Amino acid sequence: MKIIFFGSNDFAAVHLELLLGSGHELLACVTGPDRPQGRGMKISASPIKQIALKRQIPCLQPTFLKDKKIVDALKSYEADIFVVVAYGRLLTQEILDTPKMLCMNVHGSLLPQYRGAAPVNWAILNGDKETGVTIQQMALALDTGDIIAQEKMSIEDDENAAQLCGRMAQVGAQLLIKVLDKKPTGHYSLSPQDESLVTYAPKLTKEMGKIDWNRPAQSMVDQVRGLQPWPGAYTFYNGKILKIIQAQISTESIGKCGPGQVINVDKNGFHIACADKGLLIKEVQPEAGKVMPAQSFVAGYKVGTDTTFSNRK
């Protein structure tokens, strides 16, 4: 197969690396323009461009996908398939119609569930126990294309979104190669999505990370897990943001403690009262500080049973 690969992040890079060792012919990569990243806002290339440069693969970085020069460049390669993984931009109909066979996309959910930008996060936020990877034929509307292949995955109870995404990248990459290796002489077998089962996974916002201690403890565990690495679940302590990096349901009784109040402090961390149960905080990150064990935060910031964490500054 002659392939052009579209992608942007580390999730996409896992697929690209496996594709490069698969025996298929990679004609070019397409990724976003170099952007400022990190605290120093240093201009950096995407992981896809870095791999392309290392392997001496042509790399296109369009600002506008409707640019005739980009469309003409893509057509000139005469690719069989465009593979799109976490590219982050919608392809135009002209680009979708460019490859000889089709454009296929690797999506981090069991479509038609969780169409959209953040399917891995929303599966955890909603407390799901199962998710999966879908390879679909791309259509103009987001994540509406016919299904080529799917593989289910369990979601571990203590797994956060970053960890699940890492596992999913491996599963998705292997499924992609399996699909490409079929080398169809005509068309793939396609299954239309059941529109009655559609759910959505919209972009995450920073506001979603704010913890409301009046909610059930399990929903907060899912919030902490589901919002890693960004925006992260957070509360306020002495007027400053405190990110909760790791938490689990506490075995401590909340007694007469109000929501947000510390129930107890022990070697495992500190326990906070929620609407129904306690939440054991095991790892945190103070504002402008580094991630640390909860015990270290307790010692340094003098957290005790008279401490109450707030929903606002």
BELDAHU-V997073 format. One line per field, one symbol per residue. ss: DSSP state (~ for helix, > for strand, _ for the rest). psi: psi as a letter, one per 30 degrees, with the letter a starting at -180 (. if undefined). burial: + if it has 9 or more other C-alpha atoms within 8 Angstrom, else -. Layout:
ss: ???
psi: ???
burial: ???
This chain:
ss: _>>>>>>__~~~~~~~~~~~____>>>>>>____>>>____>>>__~~~~~~~~~___>>_______~~~~~~~~~____>>>>>_______~~~~_____>>>>>>_______>___~~~~~~~____>>>>>>>>_________>>>>>>>>______~~~~~~~~~~~~~~~~~~~~__________>___~~~__>_____~~~~>______~~~~~~~~~~______>>>>>__>>>>>>>>>>___________>>>>>>__>>>>>____>>>>>>>>>____>>>~~~~~~~~______>_>___
psi: kkkkkkleaeeeeeeeeeefgffljjellklllklkllefhkkklleeeeeeeeghkkjkikekffkeeeeeeeeffhlekkkkjhegkkkleeeefeledlkkkkkhlikgkhkafheeeeeeegglfkaakkklkklekkhglkkellklkljkegkleeeeeeeeeeeeeeeeeeeeffikfclljkjkkjffgkllilkllefffkkjfglkeefeeeeeefgkfkfkklakjhglkjkjekllklfkkfbgklkfkkelkaffbkkkkaeealkjkfkljlkgalklkeeeeeefghkafgkkklfl.
burial: -++++++++-++++++++++---+-+++++++----+-------+++++++++---++++-+--+----++--++---+++++++++----+--++++++-+++++++++++++++-++++++++--++-++++++++++-++++++++++++-+---+++--+++-++++++++++-+-------------+----+-+++---+--+++-+-+++-++++++++++--+++++++--+++++++++++-+-+--+-+++++++--+++++++++++++++++++----+++++-++----+++---+++-+
